[in-house]
Amino acid sequence: MEQYEPDRLSPAQVAAVRRSLRNGRAALTRRSLLRASTGGVLAAGGIGLLSGCGIPAAGKTEGGVSAEDHSEEEKQVRFSNWTEYMDVDESGRRHPTLDAFTERTGVKVSYTEDINDNSEFFGKIQPQLAAGQETGRDIIVLTDWLAARLIRLGWVQKLDPANLPHAFANLSSQFRTPDWDPGRAYSYPWQGISTVIAYNKKALDGIEVGTVSDLLDNPKLKGRVGFLTEMRDTMGMTLLDMGKDPARFTDDDYDAAIARLQTGVDRGQIRRFTGNDYTSDLSKGDFAACLAWAGDVVQLKADNPDIDFVIPDSGYVTSSDNMLIPNKARHKTNAERLIDYYYEPGPAAELAAYINFVCPVDGVKDDLAKIDEDAANNPLIIPDKAMQAKSRSFRSLSAKEETAYEEKFAKLTGA
């Protein structure tokens, strides 16, 4: 596994590359291919007793397998992450928060951005994990549905709360109890990913948009509305608009939401379903309004004052990318120390200022304001309590449900 060492770029080049990767082809690969697997996501069960605070009590894992921990003598941790998902300095070569962790602890971080797609990465590590072998990684970052699968398979280790005091205390309430890892016994969020309604004020020309129903029913928006190719986001937002909780819906609820969207397709109300390429349609005004990911909206707003967003009263869908420690990792203690480090307000704020996704760490606003006051006051990065209360997660699916739901959604979108 190679150390991440990009070529030296000027600050302007770094910014340009970052923007193109976030809003262009690399970002499209990441988000639109999350639904590529049909293996299904099952709720994690039997993970042991949880503490009264909703965080795991210490205990032996029922699935994960540890190896002899070499944290102390080897003083390293190997971290695999997605592209463009870590703060960098102006040279584009150094990661300030990782450097600060090493300076403080003496633990060197071998950081690699080698995750481009969940399904692809799963195929890369599956043979070793299935054979009970080490993957060569101590921390991996996976989106919630794949994190759920690895937990169910017993391929990740239970975390030791003694090494995670900041994570224990500072994890935001909206991320504490996913149904696939209640109490976060095996995982902690790296960043949150929220789905909102974005709009182009110039293209709307005075039309008010505040709900999914507005997107689907207002004839003045015909042919100028976009929905996402990510099933959980589009269906979750539609279910919420219909008064259904995406964490508790039934087959009939799902079919009703499909039918509602199909009507929008048949009438020509929906222009198309997109991955991250909606950013171009929205900026140009081809989309007057669409479902969008919050991290993109932050970037788009910075470049185009006509772009804005709204959170429906019915709520919005939030997913997460999560840090996990795979079986047989050689440096489990060091990995836990690094996870915990990113739940300290200082490092969490530095990361949030660069990434602009939803920060899962409470108490970072003051530190973030010292770096970027606009980011600190942006509810897409630091959700306030009212926004947190509207957050909803799409429930875990059985293998049978996953296959059936994806087939119906693919038929809807023409995929």
N, C-alpha and C positions, 0 to 999 in steps of 0.2 A: 504494500500500500504506500503510495507516494505522498510525500508532504505537499500540501497545497502551496505552490510557489508561482503565482501568475507573473507574466512579464511586467516590467516596470512601466507604468502609465502616468501621464500627467493627471492632476486633479480633474481637469475638464474631461479627459478621456475616461477616467474612472466613472465620473457621473454619467457620461453618455452611454457607456457599456452597461452600467447598472440599470439605467432607465430602459434601454432596449431589451435587456434580459427580463426585466420585471414585466414589461408590457408587450413583449414580442414573442418570438417563437419559443424561447426557453420557458417562459412563464406559461404559455399555452400547453406545452408538453406536460408540465407539472400538474396543473389543475384539471385539464380536460381528460387526462389519462388516469385520474384517480379511480374512475369507474371501470377501468379496463378488465379487472379481475372479476370472474363470476364464481369464485370459490366460496363466497359467502362470508358473513361476519356473524359469529355466534357470541352471545353474551358470556362473559367470563363468570364462572361459577365456582363456589367452594374455595374462596381465597382466604378463608380464615376470619377470625374475629377482627373487628375494626374498633378503633377507639371512639370515645364519645364525641370527639371533635371531628369525626369524619375522615381521619387520617389513619393509616394502618398501624396497628400495634405490632411489636416485634414478634417474629415467629417463623417457623420453618415453611418454606414454600412447598406447595403441593405439586408443582410442576417444574419450576426452574431448577437448573443444575449449576452449582458453583464449581469453580476449580480452586486450586491453591492460590490464595491471593498474594500476588507479588508486588502490591502497591508500595510497600515500604522500601524494599531494596531496589526496585526498578525505577521508581519515581517518574512514572509516565502515565498517560491516559490517551487512548486512541479513539478519535471522535469522527464519525461519519455523518455528514449533513447534506442538505440540499444546496444547490448553487445559489449564490447571492443571498445567503441567509446568515451572515455574520458581519459585524462591523469591520471596516478596514480603514487604514490611515490614508493620507493623501497620496502616498506612493502606490497604493493598491497592493502592497506586498505584506503588510503587517496587520495583525488583528489586535487592536489595543486591549480589549478586555481579556483575551487569552494571554497576552503578554503580562498583564497585571496579575493574573492568576498564577502564572509561573513564577513571577518575581516574589509573590507573597508566600507561596507554598513550596517552591522548588520542584514542583511537578511539571514536567514538560508535556505539552499537548501536541500530539501528532494529529493535526486537523486536516481532513480531506473532504472536499465537496464532490462526492462520488455518487450521490443519489439524484437521479434525474426523473424517476417515476417509481411509484410504490411497487407495482407489479414486477417491473424489471429488477428492482433491487431485491425483492422477495426471491425471485429466481436465482439471484446471485448467492444469497446466503442460505437458502433452503437446504442444499445438499449437506453442508457442514452441520447445520443445526439438527437435521433429521438423523444424521449419523452420530450425534453426540460429540461433535468436534468444535474446536474454537473457530470463530469467524475472523480473528485478527482485529476485532473491534471491541471497544469497551462501552461506547455509547453509540446508539443509532437513533435517528429521528424519523419517525413514521407517522403518517396520518392516522386518525383514530380508528378507522375500520380495519386497517392492517395491524395496528397495534393490538386491537382486540383479538385478531386471529392468532398472533404470536403468543399472547397470554393464554388463550384457550389451548393451544398446542403444548404449552409448558416449555416454551423455548426462550423465555426471558426470566430473569431472577427477581425475586421479591427484594424490595429496597429496605435498607436498614434505617429506620427513623432516627437513630442516634447520630447518623451522619448527615441528616437533613433538617437541622433546626430552623433555618430560614425558610426553606420550602414548606415545612410543616406550618409555620406561622403566617407566611405571606401569600400563599396560593389564593388567588381570587375565588370567591364563593361560586361564581358561575362555572368554574372548571373543576370543582372538588369531587363531584359524585357522578361521573359518567356511568351508564349502566354496564359498560364493558370492563370497567375497573373501579368499582365502588371504593371510595376512600383513597384512591390513588396508591394502591399497594405495590404496583409494578411500574408505574409511569408518572412522569410529571410533564406538563405542557411546555414546549419550547415557545410557541406562539399560538395565538388564536386566529381563526379565519372567520370573519363575519360576512354574511350575505345581506346586502341592503338594496334599496331602490335608488339608483343613480339617475340623474336627469341632466339635460342640457337646457338651461334656461332660455337661451336664444331660440332653440328649436321648439320649445314648448309654447313660446309666444303668449304667455299669460294663462295657459291651461294649468290647472292645479293637479298635482299627482301626489298621492299619499298612501295608496294601497295597491295590492296586486289586482284588485277589482278595477281600479282606475286604468291599469295597463290593458286589461282584457276587455273592458266594456265601453270605454270612451271612443265613439266613432271618429273623433277628431285626431285620434292617435293611430288610426288604422294604417298598418304597414310601417309603423315607425317605433315598434316595440320589440325588445329583445329579451329572451330568457336564456338560461345557462344550460350547457350540455352536461353539467354535473347533476346527476339524478337527485341526489340528496338535497342539494340547494334549491333547485327549481321545485321539486315536489314538496319539500318542507315548507317553503314560503307559500305555496299554493294551499297546502293543508291548513296552515295558520290562518290564511285569509278566509277559509271556509269554516273557521271555528274549531278546527281539529288540532290536537297536539301532536307534532311529529314524533314525540317520544312515546305515544300510546295509540297510534292509529291502527285501524283494522284493514283487511283486504278490501272491504267495501268502500272505506274511506279513500283508499289509494285509487281504486277504480273511478270513484267520483271525481277526484282531482285530475286524473288522466282525461276523463271526459270533458272536464271544464277547459283544460288546455287544448284539447283536440278541437273544440268549438272555436277557440281563438285562432288555431291554424287554419281551419276550414273557411273561416270568414276573412282571412287575410289580415287579421289584427296583428298577429305575431309575424314580424318580418323574417326572423330566423332564430335558431338556437346557436349559441356560440360558446367557445372557450374564452380565453383572455383576449381574443381579437375583437371583442365588443368595445375595447378601449378606443380603437380607431373609429368605429361606427359612432360612438357616443361623442367623441371629440369633434368629428366632422358634422354632426347633426343628423346623420342617417338614422340613428336611434334618437328619438326625443327622450325616451326613458327606457330603462332596462334593469334587470337584476345584475348586481355587480358585487365584487369582493372589495371589502373595505380598504385593504392595502393598496389596491389599484386606485381607488377613489382619492385617497390622500395624495398620491402622486399626480393624478389628473387635475385635481383642484389647484395644485401648486403651479401647474403649467397653463391652466385655462380657467379664468374666473367664471365662466359660464357653467362649469360643472359643479353640481352639488348633489346632496343625497337626502334621503328621508328614511326614518325608521317607522314602519307601520305600527299603529296602535295594537295590532294583533300580535306583534312580535317579529323576531327575525331569527335566522338559523345561524348557529355558531358551531364550527368544528375546531379541531386542534391538531397541530403537529406535536409529537410527543417524544421525549427522551426516554429510552429504555436501555437496560443492560442485558445483552444477550447471554445465553448460557455459556459457561466455560470462559468468560472474560477474565483475563489475567489480573486486571487492576480494578476490581469492583469498588474498593474503598475510595480510590482516587477518582473514579467515575462519579461516585456519589458526592464527593466533595466538590467536583466541578458542577454537577447539577445544582447543588445547594448554593454555590457561588452566584449562579445566575438568578437566584431568588433574593439576593441582597439588593436593596433599592439602587445603589450606585451602578453596578454592572448592568442591572436590568434596564435602567434608564439609558445608559449608553447604547445598549442593543436596540431599544425601542426607537431612539432618535435616528438610528441608521435604517432599520428595517421597515418601520411604519406599519407593522401588523398590530394586532391586538395584544397588548402586554398582559400576561396572565398573573402579574405580580402586583399585589396591593402595596401602597405606600411609596410609589415611585414618582408621583407627580411633582413634588418639590425638587427632586434631583433632576428630573427631565426638564423642568422649567429653566434650570440653570444652563442647560445645553440648547434647548429649543422651546421657547415659551408657547409657540403655536401648537407644537406637537403635544405639549403637556395639557393644553386646553381642548384638544381634539378628541371627541368621544369615540372616534373610530380607533384610536390608539389607547386611550385611557378611558374606558367606559365609566360614566357616573353610575350611581346606584339605580337611577331610573332606567337607564339603558341596560344595565346588568339584569334587571328584573324582567326585561322583555326578551332576554336571550333564551333560545330553545335549541335542543340537540335532536338530531335525527336518531331514532332508536336503532339498536343493533338488529341485524337481520339474520335469520337462519339461512342455510345454503339454499333451501327450496325457495324462500322468499326472495333472496338476492337474484336468483336466476329468473324467476317470474317477473319481478318488478323491473329488472333491467331490460327484459325482452319487451315489455309493454312500453317502457320509456323510449327504447330505441325505435320502436315502430312510430311513436309520436313524433320524434325528432327527425326521423328519416335516416338515422345512423346505420 
